Amino acid sequence: QVQLVESGGGSVQAGGSLRLSCAASGRTFSSYDMGWFRQAPGKEREFVATISRSGGSTYYADSVKGRFTIHRDYAKNTVYLQMNSLEPEDTAVYYCAAGLGKRWPQYGTWEYDYWGQGTQVTVSS
């Protein structure tokens, strides 16, 4: 069992930056690929970024490539999403997820086993 708690959301103007954190409980953090997803009002949850259990591989949605960076800290059992050059279209609830999937990269919601409660990101123009 893994529990995930996100933090770091907030309101920012377009062009600004935010860093989201996701703290994972348990001693099996290194066993999971970790992902970030987001869901805007009236839309389906969509993939944002993922990092492999080794930390050696990352994969991003085209919409955030070059602006967002995912990384993980094994000492703190935490995965981060650094978001730069934010746009109003990035406004959504952001969710952290952990998965033991059999393929790489995992970009489907069905491929993740545990989810956090979400944190709101609002970008104003």
C-alpha positions as a Markdown table, in Angstrom:
| # | Residue | x | y | z |
|---|---|---|---|---|
| 1 | Gln | 0.0 | 0.0 | 0.0 |
| 2 | Val | 1.3 | 3.5 | -0.9 |
| 3 | Gln | -0.2 | 6.7 | 0.2 |
| 4 | Leu | 0.5 | 9.9 | -1.8 |
| 5 | Val | 0.1 | 13.4 | -0.6 |
| 6 | Glu | 0.5 | 16.3 | -3.0 |
| 7 | Ser | 1.4 | 19.9 | -2.1 |
| 8 | Gly | 2.6 | 23.1 | -3.8 |
| 9 | Gly | -0.4 | 24.1 | -5.8 |
| 10 | Gly | -1.6 | 27.7 | -5.9 |
| 11 | Ser | -2.4 | 30.6 | -8.1 |
| 12 | Val | 0.1 | 32.2 | -10.4 |
| 13 | Gln | 0.2 | 34.6 | -13.4 |
| 14 | Ala | 1.0 | 33.4 | -16.9 |
| 15 | Gly | 4.7 | 33.0 | -17.4 |
| 16 | Gly | 5.2 | 32.1 | -13.7 |
| 17 | Ser | 6.5 | 29.0 | -12.0 |
| 18 | Leu | 5.3 | 26.5 | -9.4 |
| 19 | Arg | 6.8 | 23.3 | -8.0 |
| 20 | Leu | 4.5 | 20.5 | -7.0 |
| 21 | Ser | 5.6 | 17.9 | -4.5 |
| 22 | Cys | 4.2 | 14.4 | -3.9 |
| 23 | Ala | 5.3 | 12.6 | -0.7 |
| 24 | Ala | 4.9 | 8.9 | -0.7 |
| 25 | Ser | 4.5 | 6.7 | 2.4 |
| 26 | Gly | 6.1 | 3.3 | 2.9 |
| 27 | Arg | 9.5 | 1.8 | 2.1 |
| 28 | Thr | 8.7 | 0.8 | -1.5 |
| 29 | Phe | 9.0 | 4.1 | -3.2 |
| 30 | Ser | 11.8 | 2.9 | -5.5 |
| 31 | Ser | 9.6 | 0.1 | -6.7 |
| 32 | Tyr | 7.1 | 2.4 | -8.5 |
| 33 | Asp | 7.1 | 4.4 | -11.6 |
| 34 | Met | 5.7 | 7.8 | -10.6 |
| 35 | Gly | 3.4 | 10.0 | -12.7 |
| 36 | Trp | 1.7 | 13.3 | -12.7 |
| 37 | Phe | -1.7 | 13.8 | -14.3 |
| 38 | Arg | -4.1 | 16.8 | -14.4 |
| 39 | Gln | -7.8 | 17.3 | -14.8 |
| 40 | Ala | -9.4 | 20.6 | -15.8 |
| 41 | Pro | -13.1 | 21.3 | -15.2 |
| 42 | Gly | -15.3 | 19.3 | -17.6 |
| 43 | Lys | -12.4 | 17.4 | -19.1 |
| 44 | Glu | -10.9 | 14.0 | -18.6 |
| 45 | Arg | -7.8 | 13.4 | -16.5 |
| 46 | Glu | -4.8 | 13.6 | -18.8 |
| 47 | Phe | -1.2 | 12.5 | -18.6 |
| 48 | Val | 1.5 | 15.1 | -17.8 |
| 49 | Ala | 4.8 | 13.4 | -17.0 |
| 50 | Thr | 6.3 | 10.2 | -15.6 |
| 51 | Ile | 9.6 | 9.1 | -14.2 |
| 52 | Ser | 10.8 | 5.5 | -14.0 |
| 53 | Arg | 11.4 | 3.7 | -10.7 |
| 54 | Ser | 15.2 | 4.0 | -11.3 |
| 55 | Gly | 14.9 | 7.7 | -12.0 |
| 56 | Gly | 16.8 | 7.3 | -15.2 |
| 57 | Ser | 14.0 | 7.8 | -17.6 |
| 58 | Thr | 11.4 | 10.5 | -18.0 |
| 59 | Tyr | 8.5 | 11.1 | -20.4 |
| 60 | Tyr | 6.3 | 14.1 | -21.0 |
| 61 | Ala | 3.1 | 15.0 | -22.7 |
| 62 | Asp | 3.8 | 17.2 | -25.8 |
| 63 | Ser | 1.8 | 20.1 | -24.2 |
| 64 | Val | 4.3 | 20.4 | -21.3 |
| 65 | Lys | 7.6 | 19.3 | -22.9 |
| 66 | Gly | 10.3 | 21.9 | -22.4 |
| 67 | Arg | 8.4 | 23.7 | -19.7 |
| 68 | Phe | 7.8 | 21.0 | -17.0 |
| 69 | Thr | 10.4 | 18.8 | -15.3 |
| 70 | Ile | 9.8 | 15.7 | -13.2 |
| 71 | His | 12.3 | 14.3 | -10.8 |
| 72 | Arg | 12.4 | 12.2 | -7.6 |
| 73 | Asp | 14.3 | 12.2 | -4.3 |
| 74 | Tyr | 14.6 | 8.7 | -2.9 |
| 75 | Ala | 15.9 | 10.0 | 0.5 |
| 76 | Lys | 12.7 | 12.0 | 0.9 |
| 77 | Asn | 10.3 | 9.5 | -0.9 |
| 78 | Thr | 9.1 | 12.5 | -2.9 |
| 79 | Val | 8.5 | 13.2 | -6.6 |
| 80 | Tyr | 8.5 | 16.7 | -7.9 |
| 81 | Leu | 7.0 | 18.5 | -10.8 |
| 82 | Gln | 8.7 | 21.8 | -11.7 |
| 83 | Met | 6.4 | 23.9 | -13.8 |
| 84 | Asn | 7.8 | 26.9 | -15.7 |
| 85 | Ser | 6.4 | 29.2 | -18.3 |
| 86 | Leu | 2.9 | 28.4 | -17.0 |
| 87 | Glu | -0.1 | 29.1 | -19.3 |
| 88 | Pro | -3.8 | 29.6 | -18.5 |
| 89 | Glu | -4.3 | 26.2 | -20.2 |
| 90 | Asp | -2.3 | 24.5 | -17.5 |
| 91 | Thr | -5.1 | 25.4 | -15.0 |
| 92 | Ala | -6.3 | 22.1 | -13.5 |
| 93 | Val | -6.2 | 19.8 | -10.4 |
| 94 | Tyr | -2.9 | 18.0 | -10.5 |
| 95 | Tyr | -2.6 | 14.4 | -9.3 |
| 96 | Cys | 0.3 | 12.3 | -8.4 |
| 97 | Ala | 0.2 | 8.5 | -9.1 |
| 98 | Ala | 2.3 | 5.4 | -8.5 |
| 99 | Gly | 2.3 | 2.4 | -10.8 |
| 100 | Leu | 3.9 | -1.0 | -11.1 |
| 101 | Gly | 3.2 | -1.2 | -14.8 |
| 102 | Lys | 4.8 | -3.7 | -17.1 |
| 103 | Arg | 5.7 | -1.2 | -19.9 |
| 104 | Trp | 7.5 | 2.1 | -20.3 |
| 105 | Pro | 6.3 | 4.8 | -20.4 |
| 106 | Gln | 3.1 | 4.5 | -18.5 |
| 107 | Tyr | 0.8 | 7.3 | -19.6 |
| 108 | Gly | -2.7 | 5.8 | -19.1 |
| 109 | Thr | -4.6 | 6.4 | -15.9 |
| 110 | Trp | -5.4 | 2.7 | -15.8 |
| 111 | Glu | -1.7 | 1.9 | -15.5 |
| 112 | Tyr | -1.4 | 3.5 | -12.1 |
| 113 | Asp | -2.3 | 1.7 | -8.8 |
| 114 | Tyr | -2.3 | 4.6 | -6.3 |
| 115 | Trp | -3.4 | 8.2 | -6.5 |
| 116 | Gly | -3.1 | 11.3 | -4.3 |
| 117 | Gln | -5.9 | 13.6 | -3.5 |
| 118 | Gly | -4.9 | 16.3 | -6.0 |
| 119 | Thr | -3.7 | 19.9 | -5.7 |
| 120 | Gln | -5.2 | 22.9 | -7.5 |
| 121 | Val | -3.1 | 25.0 | -10.0 |
| 122 | Thr | -4.6 | 28.1 | -11.3 |
| 123 | Val | -2.9 | 30.2 | -14.0 |
| 124 | Ser | -4.3 | 33.6 | -14.8 |
| 125 | Ser | -3.7 | 35.6 | -17.9 |
